[in-house]
Amino acid sequence: MDTALVWNFANVNIPKTQQCLLCKQESKALVCGYCTQDLVLFECERYNYNLLNWPKAQRGLKFLSADHVLAMADYQWPLSRLITGLKFSNKIMHANALAELFFHHALSKNDSLPQVIIPVPLHPRRYQTRKYNQSVELGKCISALTGITLKTDLITRHKATQTQTSLSSSQRKANMKNAFSLHRPIKFQHIAILDDVITTGATVEAIYQLIKSHNPNIQIDIWSMCLTLEHDSKPSR
């Protein structure tokens, strides 16, 4: 695996027309304009491209120490369908669609972008079973769209953690304790940790604390396609 990946979509064989991944109608885009307009997305620009400026997101991520979080939507259908298809069914094209949506909604007008994207690593045992890392696939596509370097050799996951889905917040934190190792020094001033979905933030928090323990002055953004928020009200468009 390349340690510094900067992809170009010219290398991705995407037909000029295909079916929209959501409505299955013929479309020039992976997600057609009609489906894109129907998506309920966070008001990233309103919150200065930092969802911790939004009280609802701040409450949901109260155990996360980072001071900058960016995601495009709540983890609900239809984006959840794209993410689960990518994560569990090897639908790599979903990474292209999600990355394009994330780029246009959360990054294209953002003036403060990092130098490097670091995807959350999988444990080797899980990688051998799945054969790919969904966060790396997302990172490849975002790298191609932004020109930001993707680094996959800086952080390793040496602890085979339990699946987080059924765990409480405190259990998730304990589950992720000492799960990651810093493979080599990070010689950058501004980075982004990339995950597919953030619920409590336990996974990215473990990586955040690891990096900060070695480089306290580094700026770390947390990027995710979706956040899992409490549904006391509908997320803002």
C-alpha positions as CSV (number, residue, x, y, z in Angstrom):
1,M,0.0,0.0,0.0
2,D,1.3,3.5,-0.9
3,T,2.2,5.5,2.2
4,A,1.3,8.8,0.5
5,L,-1.7,8.6,-1.8
6,V,-2.9,11.4,-4.0
7,W,-5.4,10.0,-6.5
8,N,-6.8,11.5,-9.6
9,F,-10.3,10.7,-10.7
10,A,-9.0,10.2,-14.2
11,N,-7.8,6.9,-13.0
12,V,-11.2,5.8,-11.7
13,N,-13.3,4.2,-14.4
14,I,-16.7,5.9,-13.9
15,P,-19.0,5.8,-16.9
16,K,-20.4,9.0,-18.2
17,T,-23.9,7.9,-17.4
18,Q,-25.1,5.3,-14.9
19,Q,-27.8,4.7,-12.4
20,C,-28.1,7.0,-9.4
21,L,-26.9,5.0,-6.4
22,L,-30.0,6.0,-4.5
23,C,-33.0,6.3,-6.9
24,K,-31.6,4.0,-9.6
25,Q,-32.6,6.5,-12.4
26,E,-30.2,7.3,-15.2
27,S,-27.8,10.0,-14.0
28,K,-24.5,11.6,-15.0
29,A,-23.6,11.8,-11.3
30,L,-23.3,8.9,-8.8
31,V,-26.0,10.6,-6.8
32,C,-28.4,12.5,-9.1
33,G,-29.4,16.1,-8.6
34,Y,-32.9,15.2,-7.4
35,C,-31.6,12.9,-4.7
36,T,-28.9,15.4,-3.7
37,Q,-31.5,18.2,-3.3
38,D,-33.5,15.9,-1.0
39,L,-30.6,15.2,1.4
40,V,-30.9,16.8,4.8
41,L,-27.5,18.2,5.4
42,F,-25.8,20.1,8.3
43,E,-25.4,23.8,7.9
44,C,-21.6,23.6,7.8
45,E,-21.1,27.1,6.5
46,R,-23.3,28.6,9.2
47,Y,-21.2,27.0,11.9
48,N,-17.9,28.1,10.2
49,Y,-17.2,24.6,9.1
50,N,-16.9,23.4,12.7
51,L,-19.9,21.5,14.0
52,L,-18.8,22.0,17.6
53,N,-20.2,25.5,17.1
54,W,-23.6,23.9,16.9
55,P,-24.9,23.1,20.4
56,K,-26.6,19.9,19.4
57,A,-23.5,18.4,17.9
58,Q,-21.4,19.6,20.8
59,R,-23.8,17.8,23.2
60,G,-23.5,14.6,21.2
61,L,-19.7,14.8,21.2
62,K,-19.2,15.8,24.8
63,F,-16.5,13.1,25.3
64,L,-14.4,14.3,22.4
65,S,-11.5,16.6,23.2
66,A,-10.9,17.9,19.7
67,D,-11.9,21.5,19.0
68,H,-12.8,21.1,15.3
69,V,-15.3,18.5,13.9
70,L,-16.7,18.4,10.4
71,A,-19.4,16.1,8.9
72,M,-22.1,16.6,6.3
73,A,-25.2,14.9,7.9
74,D,-26.8,12.9,10.5
75,Y,-26.5,9.1,10.2
76,Q,-29.8,8.4,8.6
77,W,-31.2,7.1,5.3
78,P,-30.2,7.5,2.5
79,L,-26.6,8.3,3.4
80,S,-26.6,5.4,5.9
81,R,-27.3,3.1,3.0
82,L,-24.3,4.4,1.1
83,I,-22.1,4.0,4.2
84,T,-23.2,0.5,5.1
85,G,-22.9,-0.6,1.5
86,L,-19.3,0.7,1.5
87,K,-18.4,-0.7,4.9
88,F,-19.9,-4.2,4.7
89,S,-20.7,-5.0,1.1
90,N,-17.5,-3.9,-0.8
91,K,-19.4,-1.2,-2.7
92,I,-16.3,0.9,-3.3
93,M,-18.2,3.2,-5.7
94,H,-20.1,4.4,-2.6
95,A,-16.9,6.0,-1.4
96,N,-16.7,8.1,-4.6
97,A,-20.3,9.3,-4.1
98,L,-19.8,10.1,-0.4
99,A,-16.5,11.9,-1.0
100,E,-18.0,14.0,-3.7
101,L,-21.0,15.0,-1.5
102,F,-18.6,15.7,1.5
103,F,-16.3,17.8,-0.7
104,H,-19.0,19.9,-2.3
105,H,-20.9,20.5,1.0
106,A,-18.1,20.7,3.6
107,L,-14.8,21.4,1.9
108,S,-15.1,23.3,-1.4
109,K,-15.7,26.7,0.4
110,N,-13.6,25.9,3.5
111,D,-10.5,28.1,3.7
112,S,-8.8,26.2,6.4
113,L,-7.9,22.8,5.1
114,P,-5.3,20.4,6.6
115,Q,-2.0,19.3,5.0
116,V,-2.7,15.6,5.5
117,I,-5.6,13.2,5.8
118,I,-5.1,10.3,8.2
119,P,-7.8,7.6,7.9
120,V,-8.8,5.5,11.0
121,P,-6.9,2.2,10.5
122,L,-8.3,-1.3,10.8
123,H,-6.8,-4.0,12.9
124,P,-4.9,-6.4,10.5
125,R,-7.2,-9.3,11.4
126,R,-10.3,-7.3,10.3
127,Y,-8.5,-6.0,7.2
128,Q,-7.7,-9.6,6.2
129,T,-11.4,-10.4,6.5
130,R,-12.8,-7.3,4.8
131,K,-9.9,-6.9,2.3
132,Y,-10.2,-3.1,2.4
133,N,-10.5,-0.2,4.8
134,Q,-13.6,2.0,4.2
135,S,-11.9,5.1,5.7
136,V,-9.0,4.7,3.4
137,E,-11.3,4.4,0.4
138,L,-13.0,7.6,1.4
139,G,-9.7,9.2,1.9
140,K,-8.4,8.3,-1.5
141,C,-11.4,10.0,-3.1
142,I,-11.2,13.1,-0.9
143,S,-7.5,13.3,-1.6
144,A,-8.2,13.2,-5.4
145,L,-10.8,16.0,-5.1
146,T,-8.7,18.3,-2.8
147,G,-5.1,17.5,-3.6
148,I,-4.5,16.8,0.2
149,T,-2.1,14.0,0.8
150,L,-3.4,10.8,2.3
151,K,-1.1,9.1,4.8
152,T,-1.8,5.5,5.8
153,D,1.5,4.7,7.5
154,L,1.5,6.9,10.5
155,I,-1.0,5.2,12.8
156,T,-1.5,1.5,13.3
157,R,-4.2,-0.4,15.1
158,H,-2.6,-3.1,17.2
159,K,-5.5,-4.0,19.5
160,A,-8.4,-6.1,18.1
161,T,-11.2,-4.1,19.6
162,Q,-14.8,-5.3,20.1
163,T,-17.4,-4.0,17.7
164,Q,-18.6,-0.7,19.1
165,T,-22.2,-0.8,18.0
166,S,-23.7,-2.3,21.1
167,L,-21.4,-0.6,23.7
168,S,-22.2,2.3,25.9
169,S,-20.1,5.5,25.8
170,S,-17.9,4.4,28.8
171,Q,-17.5,0.9,27.3
172,R,-16.5,2.4,23.9
173,K,-13.9,4.5,25.6
174,A,-12.5,1.5,27.5
175,N,-12.6,-0.6,24.4
176,M,-10.5,1.9,22.5
177,K,-7.9,2.4,25.2
178,N,-4.4,1.7,23.9
179,A,-5.8,0.5,20.6
180,F,-3.5,2.5,18.4
181,S,0.2,3.2,18.0
182,L,2.1,6.0,16.4
183,H,4.3,4.3,13.7
184,R,6.5,7.3,13.0
185,P,6.6,11.1,13.9
186,I,4.0,13.3,12.3
187,K,5.9,16.3,10.9
188,F,2.9,18.4,9.9
189,Q,1.2,21.4,11.6
190,H,-2.4,20.6,10.5
191,I,-4.0,17.2,9.9
192,A,-7.4,15.6,9.7
193,I,-8.4,12.3,11.1
194,L,-11.0,10.7,8.8
195,D,-13.7,8.1,9.9
196,D,-16.9,7.0,8.1
197,V,-19.3,7.6,11.0
198,I,-18.8,9.1,14.5
199,T,-21.2,8.2,17.3
200,T,-19.6,9.1,20.7
201,G,-16.2,9.8,19.1
202,A,-14.3,7.2,21.2
203,T,-12.3,5.9,18.2
204,V,-11.1,9.3,16.9
205,E,-10.6,10.5,20.5
206,A,-8.1,7.6,21.1
207,I,-6.2,8.6,17.9
208,Y,-6.4,12.3,18.8
209,Q,-5.0,11.8,22.3
210,L,-2.2,9.6,20.9
211,I,-1.1,12.2,18.4
212,K,-1.4,15.1,20.9
213,S,0.7,13.2,23.4
214,H,3.6,13.3,20.9
215,N,2.9,16.7,19.4
216,P,0.8,19.0,21.7
217,N,0.9,21.9,19.2
218,I,-0.4,20.1,16.2
219,Q,-3.9,21.2,14.9
220,I,-6.2,18.2,14.4
221,D,-9.5,18.3,12.6
222,I,-11.9,15.4,12.9
223,W,-13.7,14.5,9.6
224,S,-16.6,12.1,9.2
225,M,-19.3,11.5,6.6
226,C,-22.0,11.4,9.3
227,L,-22.6,11.9,13.0
228,T,-25.0,9.8,15.0
229,L,-27.0,12.5,16.8
230,E,-30.0,12.4,19.2
231,H,-33.2,12.8,17.2
232,D,-34.9,15.4,19.4
233,S,-35.3,17.5,16.3
234,K,-34.5,17.3,12.6
235,P,-31.0,18.4,11.6
236,S,-30.7,21.7,9.8
237,R,-30.3,21.7,6.1
